[in-house]
Amino acid sequence: LSLPVNVTVEPVADAAMSSNTRSYRARVHGAPVAEVKSAMTALLKCNRPLLFLGNGCRQALYDERTYSNLLQFVESYAIPVITTADGKGIFPETHELSLRVYGIADCMWPYQYLSSAEPAYDGIMVIGSELGELSTNSWLPILKPAGTNDPFIQVDINQKTIGQSFEVTHGIVGEAGAFINDLAGMISDFPPDQTQVSGRRKSMAEIKQSTPFLDPTSYYADNSPLEPAAMMRVVQECMPSGTKIFIDAGNCVGWSVHYLAVDPPSSIFTSLAMGPMGFGVASVIGGRLGCPDSTCISITGDGAFMMQGSEISTAAQYKVGAIWIVLFDNNLGMVSQGMEQFFPDKDDPGVWQSMYTLGNPDLELYARSMGADAYAASDTAGFKTALSTAIRQADKENKPQVIIATINKQQIPPYYNPIYAPVKPK
């Protein structure tokens, strides 16, 4: 869009724009019923089916009826559910049928389900995901059922995304909410096979006897400096129901996606498609302004915080009680660790770590200078005290709260899980 300079500086008198999004945005609300029925028929013939939900379902599942219908559908047939990382939390992750996240920083449980030999995984329904690189472990073939006639069903409002990444047996253009509601509406036409249902529930219970975490030892550790995984444990313990969590770009994505379990009405927001550093630093302010009665937490790294941390002054000026948890390792950790993972320098070990050091800034002092209450933490006890205080003060004083958490910089987030991700070059 190109505009003449005189137009861009011309004042607009009495400008008004409706706050109702329906005034300028139209949404599709339908799904082809015959194709819904065909897809449901194919999926329910499977012994070991799977439902894969993407971020394209998020808006639809804010509707209580649609969310209830989703639960009714999966519980009626005991169909396990995975989500993409950016769809994390749209289905309750503590639910007995949740296998949590598949894709970047994924849970350990999906692999067990997908790789089981008896019974073999034999069908998938994907709703609201384009099945991109981060959602599929770089298009790992394990997501495609092995049988020649096994269903691979993809439902999306955007026709162009269907079949783009995996060959599908059923490609359905439709709105996610309408499709989910139609599935639930057809349950009476497809009575559940209780033998199959019992078998699936038993299988899920067996999978959940194992840990969902790549490194459970770190999750339960109380070391100093802080283990990032243990930080997520403390966040899990402290956050009230309905908390809005905003994840920045960097290693904080891996720690949060893998180690947090998010259930509605709590929600988690990322910006994985673009990966903009500073996203979580700024977006938490908008979150708190839009939901003033909800605890709003940004989980960010020190690099991103240094890029956009001046936004704290905006929060202070407008009395916005947002909370920032800053993972401090004095490094652009995702960059240095990623370079070491894929391009290790045998002649100069540690060179990548030194190249991306940040200069040891005093971020606690910086946060205070911008008008926030600031706390430092280097162990789980101190972090829990700081976070509990920050949540309380954010609500009581409507003042920005910043926690600078010194973390174990040697720990690497679960981006390089050997069962999913590329291995180091030899």
Secondary structure in CASP SS format (residue, H / E / C, confidence):
PFRMAT SS
TARGET T0000
AUTHOR 0000-0000-0000
METHOD secondary structure of the structure
MODEL  1
L C 1.00
S C 1.00
L C 1.00
P C 1.00
V H 1.00
N H 1.00
V H 1.00
T H 1.00
V C 1.00
E C 1.00
P C 1.00
V C 1.00
A C 1.00
D C 1.00
A C 1.00
A C 1.00
M C 1.00
S C 1.00
S C 1.00
N C 1.00
T H 1.00
R H 1.00
S H 1.00
Y C 1.00
R C 1.00
A C 1.00
R C 1.00
V C 1.00
H C 1.00
G C 1.00
A C 1.00
P C 1.00
V H 1.00
A H 1.00
E H 1.00
V H 1.00
K H 1.00
S H 1.00
A H 1.00
M H 1.00
T H 1.00
A H 1.00
L H 1.00
L H 1.00
K C 1.00
C C 1.00
N C 1.00
R C 1.00
P E 1.00
L E 1.00
L E 1.00
F E 1.00
L E 1.00
G C 1.00
N H 1.00
G H 1.00
C H 1.00
R H 1.00
Q H 1.00
A H 1.00
L H 1.00
Y C 1.00
D C 1.00
E H 1.00
R H 1.00
T H 1.00
Y H 1.00
S H 1.00
N H 1.00
L H 1.00
L H 1.00
Q H 1.00
F H 1.00
V H 1.00
E H 1.00
S H 1.00
Y H 1.00
A C 1.00
I C 1.00
P C 1.00
V E 1.00
I E 1.00
T E 1.00
T C 1.00
A H 1.00
D H 1.00
G H 1.00
K C 1.00
G C 1.00
I C 1.00
F C 1.00
P C 1.00
E C 1.00
T C 1.00
H C 1.00
E C 1.00
L C 1.00
S E 1.00
L E 1.00
R E 1.00
V E 1.00
Y C 1.00
G C 1.00
I C 1.00
A C 1.00
D C 1.00
C C 1.00
M C 1.00
W H 1.00
P H 1.00
Y H 1.00
Q H 1.00
Y H 1.00
L H 1.00
S H 1.00
S C 1.00
A E 1.00
E C 1.00
P C 1.00
A E 1.00
Y C 1.00
D C 1.00
G E 1.00
I E 1.00
M E 1.00
V E 1.00
I E 1.00
G C 1.00
S C 1.00
E C 1.00
L C 1.00
G C 1.00
E H 1.00
L H 1.00
S H 1.00
T C 1.00
N C 1.00
S C 1.00
W C 1.00
L C 1.00
P H 1.00
I H 1.00
L H 1.00
K C 1.00
P C 1.00
A C 1.00
G C 1.00
T C 1.00
N C 1.00
D C 1.00
P C 1.00
F E 1.00
I E 1.00
Q E 1.00
V E 1.00
D E 1.00
I C 1.00
N C 1.00
Q H 1.00
K H 1.00
T H 1.00
I C 1.00
G C 1.00
Q C 1.00
S C 1.00
F C 1.00
E C 1.00
V C 1.00
T C 1.00
H E 1.00
G E 1.00
I E 1.00
V E 1.00
G C 1.00
E C 1.00
A H 1.00
G H 1.00
A H 1.00
F H 1.00
I H 1.00
N H 1.00
D H 1.00
L H 1.00
A H 1.00
G H 1.00
M C 1.00
I H 1.00
S H 1.00
D H 1.00
F C 1.00
P C 1.00
P C 1.00
D C 1.00
Q H 1.00
T H 1.00
Q H 1.00
V H 1.00
S H 1.00
G H 1.00
R H 1.00
R H 1.00
K H 1.00
S H 1.00
M H 1.00
A H 1.00
E H 1.00
I H 1.00
K C 1.00
Q C 1.00
S C 1.00
T C 1.00
P C 1.00
F C 1.00
L C 1.00
D C 1.00
P H 1.00
T H 1.00
S H 1.00
Y H 1.00
Y C 1.00
A C 1.00
D C 1.00
N C 1.00
S C 1.00
P C 1.00
L E 1.00
E C 1.00
P H 1.00
A H 1.00
A H 1.00
M H 1.00
M H 1.00
R H 1.00
V H 1.00
V H 1.00
Q H 1.00
E H 1.00
C H 1.00
M C 1.00
P C 1.00
S C 1.00
G C 1.00
T C 1.00
K E 1.00
I E 1.00
F E 1.00
I E 1.00
D C 1.00
A C 1.00
G C 1.00
N H 1.00
C H 1.00
V H 1.00
G H 1.00
W H 1.00
S H 1.00
V H 1.00
H H 1.00
Y H 1.00
L C 1.00
A C 1.00
V C 1.00
D C 1.00
P C 1.00
P C 1.00
S C 1.00
S E 1.00
I E 1.00
F E 1.00
T C 1.00
S C 1.00
L C 1.00
A C 1.00
M C 1.00
G C 1.00
P C 1.00
M C 1.00
G C 1.00
F H 1.00
G H 1.00
V H 1.00
A H 1.00
S H 1.00
V H 1.00
I H 1.00
G H 1.00
G H 1.00
R H 1.00
L H 1.00
G H 1.00
C C 1.00
P C 1.00
D C 1.00
S C 1.00
T C 1.00
C E 1.00
I E 1.00
S E 1.00
I E 1.00
T E 1.00
G E 1.00
D H 1.00
G H 1.00
A H 1.00
F H 1.00
M H 1.00
M H 1.00
Q H 1.00
G H 1.00
S H 1.00
E H 1.00
I H 1.00
S H 1.00
T H 1.00
A H 1.00
A H 1.00
Q H 1.00
Y C 1.00
K C 1.00
V C 1.00
G C 1.00
A C 1.00
I E 1.00
W E 1.00
I E 1.00
V E 1.00
L E 1.00
F E 1.00
D C 1.00
N C 1.00
N E 1.00
L C 1.00
G H 1.00
M H 1.00
V H 1.00
S H 1.00
Q H 1.00
G H 1.00
M H 1.00
E H 1.00
Q H 1.00
F H 1.00
F C 1.00
P C 1.00
D C 1.00
K C 1.00
D C 1.00
D C 1.00
P C 1.00
G C 1.00
V H 1.00
W H 1.00
Q H 1.00
S H 1.00
M H 1.00
Y C 1.00
T E 1.00
L C 1.00
G C 1.00
N C 1.00
P C 1.00
D C 1.00
L H 1.00
E H 1.00
L H 1.00
Y H 1.00
A H 1.00
R H 1.00
S H 1.00
M C 1.00
G C 1.00
A C 1.00
D E 1.00
A E 1.00
Y E 1.00
A E 1.00
A E 1.00
S C 1.00
D C 1.00
T H 1.00
A H 1.00
G H 1.00
F H 1.00
K H 1.00
T H 1.00
A H 1.00
L H 1.00
S H 1.00
T H 1.00
A H 1.00
I H 1.00
R H 1.00
Q H 1.00
A H 1.00
D H 1.00
K H 1.00
E H 1.00
N C 1.00
K C 1.00
P C 1.00
Q E 1.00
V E 1.00
I E 1.00
I E 1.00
A E 1.00
T E 1.00
I E 1.00
N C 1.00
K C 1.00
Q C 1.00
Q C 1.00
I C 1.00
P C 1.00
P C 1.00
Y C 1.00
Y C 1.00
N C 1.00
P C 1.00
I C 1.00
Y C 1.00
A C 1.00
P C 1.00
V C 1.00
K C 1.00
P C 1.00
K C 1.00
END
